[in-house]
């Protein structure tokens, strides 16, 4: 796969800008100031913070550097962007095993009881980068639209009885869900370091429960809307998901689904939490438990990102056979 802007964003952010920073520079918390490795620096003068778009920003008060993490690593290692990405990928296992950086930001006080979690947003038109982003995860544009996902330019929260707008980064989306007579929203900013999700949903919402067929041979339960869309679009097997792996699906709903589908498969993430809660749900309801047998890709959409459509389709059909 040819490396491009989204590939760089994925390696540096989806894997974890904070973990990369911790692994290579020993940073434990943000914001902070450390000795700059770009020069002799007796007094710590390299400032590190997270900007309003959730990206790491670095500024050398005693030198000339100013920019993001990729720019810093390029200068630190004297490498091109593609060489930096390859070096990070080579250290993947060690980076993932490391501890995340503790991030403190002045906006965190807004996530309290004074905030009305009924979220609003301003949508925008789909761009080629948006379409490319979702396609890389196995979700073509027609399936993204089927999934009630829309790109946004701002979202709004009621803070202290005042509607406040928040800017978003280039890749930012709202998930819509009808609950009673209300349309609820869930904000997804995949490359935002400290504010990736902002949810106005509740635990009762099960994505695509109203869109799956009345009857069928197979149904997959995944851990996210993106994974459900990936499974469905790549294999033709309908899929649903709760709002998290730890959210129970009621016994009544499971009984209804078992009456409608011959085989139901649990396909949560293959990390510790996904395995634990996936096996627990499968055992409780006598469902088929499945897991992606891969040390890099944790879920179906990640698998598609790494291996492409054909291998993802083959894998899903194999797991659900």
Secondary structure as a PSIPRED ss2 file (coil, helix, strand):
# PSIPRED VFORMAT (PSIPRED V4.0)

   1 X C   1.000  0.000  0.000
   2 X C   1.000  0.000  0.000
   3 X C   1.000  0.000  0.000
   4 X C   1.000  0.000  0.000
   5 X H   0.000  1.000  0.000
   6 X H   0.000  1.000  0.000
   7 X H   0.000  1.000  0.000
   8 X H   0.000  1.000  0.000
   9 X H   0.000  1.000  0.000
  10 X H   0.000  1.000  0.000
  11 X H   0.000  1.000  0.000
  12 X H   0.000  1.000  0.000
  13 X H   0.000  1.000  0.000
  14 X H   0.000  1.000  0.000
  15 X C   1.000  0.000  0.000
  16 X C   1.000  0.000  0.000
  17 X H   0.000  1.000  0.000
  18 X H   0.000  1.000  0.000
  19 X H   0.000  1.000  0.000
  20 X H   0.000  1.000  0.000
  21 X H   0.000  1.000  0.000
  22 X H   0.000  1.000  0.000
  23 X H   0.000  1.000  0.000
  24 X H   0.000  1.000  0.000
  25 X H   0.000  1.000  0.000
  26 X C   1.000  0.000  0.000
  27 X C   1.000  0.000  0.000
  28 X C   1.000  0.000  0.000
  29 X E   0.000  0.000  1.000
  30 X E   0.000  0.000  1.000
  31 X C   1.000  0.000  0.000
  32 X E   0.000  0.000  1.000
  33 X E   0.000  0.000  1.000
  34 X E   0.000  0.000  1.000
  35 X C   1.000  0.000  0.000
  36 X C   1.000  0.000  0.000
  37 X C   1.000  0.000  0.000
  38 X C   1.000  0.000  0.000
  39 X C   1.000  0.000  0.000
  40 X C   1.000  0.000  0.000
  41 X C   1.000  0.000  0.000
  42 X C   1.000  0.000  0.000
  43 X C   1.000  0.000  0.000
  44 X C   1.000  0.000  0.000
  45 X C   1.000  0.000  0.000
  46 X E   0.000  0.000  1.000
  47 X E   0.000  0.000  1.000
  48 X E   0.000  0.000  1.000
  49 X E   0.000  0.000  1.000
  50 X E   0.000  0.000  1.000
  51 X C   1.000  0.000  0.000
  52 X C   1.000  0.000  0.000
  53 X C   1.000  0.000  0.000
  54 X C   1.000  0.000  0.000
  55 X C   1.000  0.000  0.000
  56 X E   0.000  0.000  1.000
  57 X E   0.000  0.000  1.000
  58 X E   0.000  0.000  1.000
  59 X E   0.000  0.000  1.000
  60 X E   0.000  0.000  1.000
  61 X C   1.000  0.000  0.000
  62 X C   1.000  0.000  0.000
  63 X C   1.000  0.000  0.000
  64 X C   1.000  0.000  0.000
  65 X C   1.000  0.000  0.000
  66 X E   0.000  0.000  1.000
  67 X E   0.000  0.000  1.000
  68 X E   0.000  0.000  1.000
  69 X H   0.000  1.000  0.000
  70 X H   0.000  1.000  0.000
  71 X H   0.000  1.000  0.000
  72 X H   0.000  1.000  0.000
  73 X H   0.000  1.000  0.000
  74 X H   0.000  1.000  0.000
  75 X H   0.000  1.000  0.000
  76 X H   0.000  1.000  0.000
  77 X H   0.000  1.000  0.000
  78 X C   1.000  0.000  0.000
  79 X C   1.000  0.000  0.000
  80 X C   1.000  0.000  0.000
  81 X H   0.000  1.000  0.000
  82 X H   0.000  1.000  0.000
  83 X H   0.000  1.000  0.000
  84 X H   0.000  1.000  0.000
  85 X H   0.000  1.000  0.000
  86 X H   0.000  1.000  0.000
  87 X H   0.000  1.000  0.000
  88 X H   0.000  1.000  0.000
  89 X H   0.000  1.000  0.000
  90 X H   0.000  1.000  0.000
  91 X C   1.000  0.000  0.000
  92 X H   0.000  1.000  0.000
  93 X H   0.000  1.000  0.000
  94 X H   0.000  1.000  0.000
  95 X H   0.000  1.000  0.000
  96 X H   0.000  1.000  0.000
  97 X H   0.000  1.000  0.000
  98 X C   1.000  0.000  0.000
  99 X C   1.000  0.000  0.000
 100 X C   1.000  0.000  0.000
 101 X C   1.000  0.000  0.000
 102 X E   0.000  0.000  1.000
 103 X E   0.000  0.000  1.000
 104 X C   1.000  0.000  0.000
 105 X C   1.000  0.000  0.000
 106 X H   0.000  1.000  0.000
 107 X H   0.000  1.000  0.000
 108 X H   0.000  1.000  0.000
 109 X H   0.000  1.000  0.000
 110 X H   0.000  1.000  0.000
 111 X C   1.000  0.000  0.000
 112 X C   1.000  0.000  0.000
 113 X C   1.000  0.000  0.000
 114 X C   1.000  0.000  0.000
 115 X E   0.000  0.000  1.000
 116 X E   0.000  0.000  1.000
 117 X E   0.000  0.000  1.000
 118 X E   0.000  0.000  1.000
 119 X E   0.000  0.000  1.000
 120 X E   0.000  0.000  1.000
 121 X E   0.000  0.000  1.000
 122 X E   0.000  0.000  1.000
 123 X E   0.000  0.000  1.000
 124 X C   1.000  0.000  0.000
 125 X C   1.000  0.000  0.000
 126 X C   1.000  0.000  0.000
 127 X C   1.000  0.000  0.000
 128 X H   0.000  1.000  0.000
 129 X H   0.000  1.000  0.000
 130 X H   0.000  1.000  0.000
 131 X H   0.000  1.000  0.000
 132 X H   0.000  1.000  0.000
 133 X H   0.000  1.000  0.000
 134 X H   0.000  1.000  0.000
 135 X H   0.000  1.000  0.000
 136 X H   0.000  1.000  0.000
 137 X C   1.000  0.000  0.000
 138 X C   1.000  0.000  0.000
 139 X C   1.000  0.000  0.000
 140 X C   1.000  0.000  0.000
 141 X H   0.000  1.000  0.000
 142 X H   0.000  1.000  0.000
 143 X H   0.000  1.000  0.000
 144 X H   0.000  1.000  0.000
 145 X H   0.000  1.000  0.000
 146 X H   0.000  1.000  0.000
 147 X C   1.000  0.000  0.000
 148 X C   1.000  0.000  0.000
 149 X E   0.000  0.000  1.000
 150 X E   0.000  0.000  1.000
 151 X E   0.000  0.000  1.000
 152 X E   0.000  0.000  1.000
 153 X E   0.000  0.000  1.000
 154 X E   0.000  0.000  1.000
 155 X E   0.000  0.000  1.000
 156 X E   0.000  0.000  1.000
 157 X E   0.000  0.000  1.000
 158 X E   0.000  0.000  1.000
 159 X E   0.000  0.000  1.000
 160 X C   1.000  0.000  0.000
 161 X C   1.000  0.000  0.000
 162 X E   0.000  0.000  1.000
 163 X E   0.000  0.000  1.000
 164 X E   0.000  0.000  1.000
 165 X E   0.000  0.000  1.000
 166 X E   0.000  0.000  1.000
 167 X E   0.000  0.000  1.000
 168 X C   1.000  0.000  0.000
 169 X C   1.000  0.000  0.000
 170 X C   1.000  0.000  0.000
 171 X C   1.000  0.000  0.000
 172 X C   1.000  0.000  0.000
 173 X E   0.000  0.000  1.000
 174 X E   0.000  0.000  1.000
 175 X E   0.000  0.000  1.000
 176 X E   0.000  0.000  1.000
 177 X E   0.000  0.000  1.000
 178 X E   0.000  0.000  1.000
 179 X E   0.000  0.000  1.000
 180 X C   1.000  0.000  0.000
 181 X C   1.000  0.000  0.000
 182 X E   0.000  0.000  1.000
 183 X E   0.000  0.000  1.000
 184 X E   0.000  0.000  1.000
 185 X E   0.000  0.000  1.000
 186 X E   0.000  0.000  1.000
 187 X E   0.000  0.000  1.000
 188 X E   0.000  0.000  1.000
 189 X C   1.000  0.000  0.000
 190 X C   1.000  0.000  0.000
 191 X C   1.000  0.000  0.000
 192 X C   1.000  0.000  0.000
 193 X C   1.000  0.000  0.000
 194 X C   1.000  0.000  0.000
 195 X C   1.000  0.000  0.000
 196 X C   1.000  0.000  0.000
 197 X E   0.000  0.000  1.000
 198 X E   0.000  0.000  1.000
 199 X E   0.000  0.000  1.000
 200 X C   1.000  0.000  0.000
 201 X C   1.000  0.000  0.000
 202 X C   1.000  0.000  0.000
 203 X C   1.000  0.000  0.000
 204 X C   1.000  0.000  0.000
 205 X C   1.000  0.000  0.000
 206 X C   1.000  0.000  0.000
 207 X E   0.000  0.000  1.000
 208 X C   1.000  0.000  0.000
 209 X C   1.000  0.000  0.000
 210 X C   1.000  0.000  0.000
 211 X C   1.000  0.000  0.000
 212 X C   1.000  0.000  0.000
 213 X C   1.000  0.000  0.000
 214 X C   1.000  0.000  0.000
 215 X C   1.000  0.000  0.000
 216 X E   0.000  0.000  1.000
 217 X E   0.000  0.000  1.000
 218 X E   0.000  0.000  1.000
 219 X E   0.000  0.000  1.000
 220 X E   0.000  0.000  1.000
 221 X E   0.000  0.000  1.000
 222 X E   0.000  0.000  1.000
 223 X C   1.000  0.000  0.000
 224 X C   1.000  0.000  0.000
 225 X H   0.000  1.000  0.000
 226 X H   0.000  1.000  0.000
 227 X H   0.000  1.000  0.000
 228 X H   0.000  1.000  0.000
 229 X H   0.000  1.000  0.000
 230 X H   0.000  1.000  0.000
 231 X H   0.000  1.000  0.000
 232 X H   0.000  1.000  0.000
 233 X H   0.000  1.000  0.000
 234 X H   0.000  1.000  0.000
 235 X H   0.000  1.000  0.000
 236 X C   1.000  0.000  0.000
 237 X C   1.000  0.000  0.000
 238 X C   1.000  0.000  0.000
 239 X E   0.000  0.000  1.000
 240 X E   0.000  0.000  1.000
 241 X E   0.000  0.000  1.000
 242 X C   1.000  0.000  0.000
 243 X C   1.000  0.000  0.000
 244 X C   1.000  0.000  0.000
 245 X C   1.000  0.000  0.000
 246 X C   1.000  0.000  0.000
 247 X C   1.000  0.000  0.000
 248 X C   1.000  0.000  0.000
 249 X C   1.000  0.000  0.000
 250 X C   1.000  0.000  0.000
 251 X H   0.000  1.000  0.000
 252 X H   0.000  1.000  0.000
 253 X H   0.000  1.000  0.000
 254 X H   0.000  1.000  0.000
 255 X H   0.000  1.000  0.000
 256 X H   0.000  1.000  0.000
 257 X H   0.000  1.000  0.000
 258 X H   0.000  1.000  0.000
 259 X H   0.000  1.000  0.000
 260 X H   0.000  1.000  0.000
 261 X E   0.000  0.000  1.000
 262 X E   0.000  0.000  1.000
 263 X E   0.000  0.000  1.000
 264 X E   0.000  0.000  1.000
 265 X E   0.000  0.000  1.000
 266 X E   0.000  0.000  1.000
 267 X E   0.000  0.000  1.000
 268 X C   1.000  0.000  0.000
 269 X C   1.000  0.000  0.000
 270 X C   1.000  0.000  0.000
 271 X C   1.000  0.000  0.000
 272 X H   0.000  1.000  0.000
 273 X H   0.000  1.000  0.000
 274 X H   0.000  1.000  0.000
 275 X H   0.000  1.000  0.000
 276 X H   0.000  1.000  0.000
 277 X H   0.000  1.000  0.000
 278 X H   0.000  1.000  0.000
 279 X H   0.000  1.000  0.000
 280 X H   0.000  1.000  0.000
 281 X H   0.000  1.000  0.000
 282 X H   0.000  1.000  0.000
 283 X H   0.000  1.000  0.000
 284 X H   0.000  1.000  0.000
 285 X H   0.000  1.000  0.000
 286 X C   1.000  0.000  0.000
 287 X C   1.000  0.000  0.000
 288 X E   0.000  0.000  1.000
 289 X E   0.000  0.000  1.000
 290 X E   0.000  0.000  1.000
 291 X C   1.000  0.000  0.000
 292 X C   1.000  0.000  0.000
 293 X C   1.000  0.000  0.000
 294 X C   1.000  0.000  0.000
 295 X C   1.000  0.000  0.000
 296 X C   1.000  0.000  0.000
 297 X C   1.000  0.000  0.000
 298 X C   1.000  0.000  0.000
 299 X C   1.000  0.000  0.000
 300 X H   0.000  1.000  0.000
 301 X H   0.000  1.000  0.000
 302 X H   0.000  1.000  0.000
 303 X H   0.000  1.000  0.000
 304 X H   0.000  1.000  0.000
 305 X H   0.000  1.000  0.000
 306 X H   0.000  1.000  0.000
 307 X H   0.000  1.000  0.000
 308 X C   1.000  0.000  0.000
 309 X H   0.000  1.000  0.000
 310 X H   0.000  1.000  0.000
 311 X H   0.000  1.000  0.000
 312 X H   0.000  1.000  0.000
 313 X H   0.000  1.000  0.000
 314 X H   0.000  1.000  0.000
 315 X H   0.000  1.000  0.000
 316 X H   0.000  1.000  0.000
 317 X H   0.000  1.000  0.000
 318 X H   0.000  1.000  0.000
 319 X H   0.000  1.000  0.000
 320 X C   1.000  0.000  0.000
 321 X C   1.000  0.000  0.000
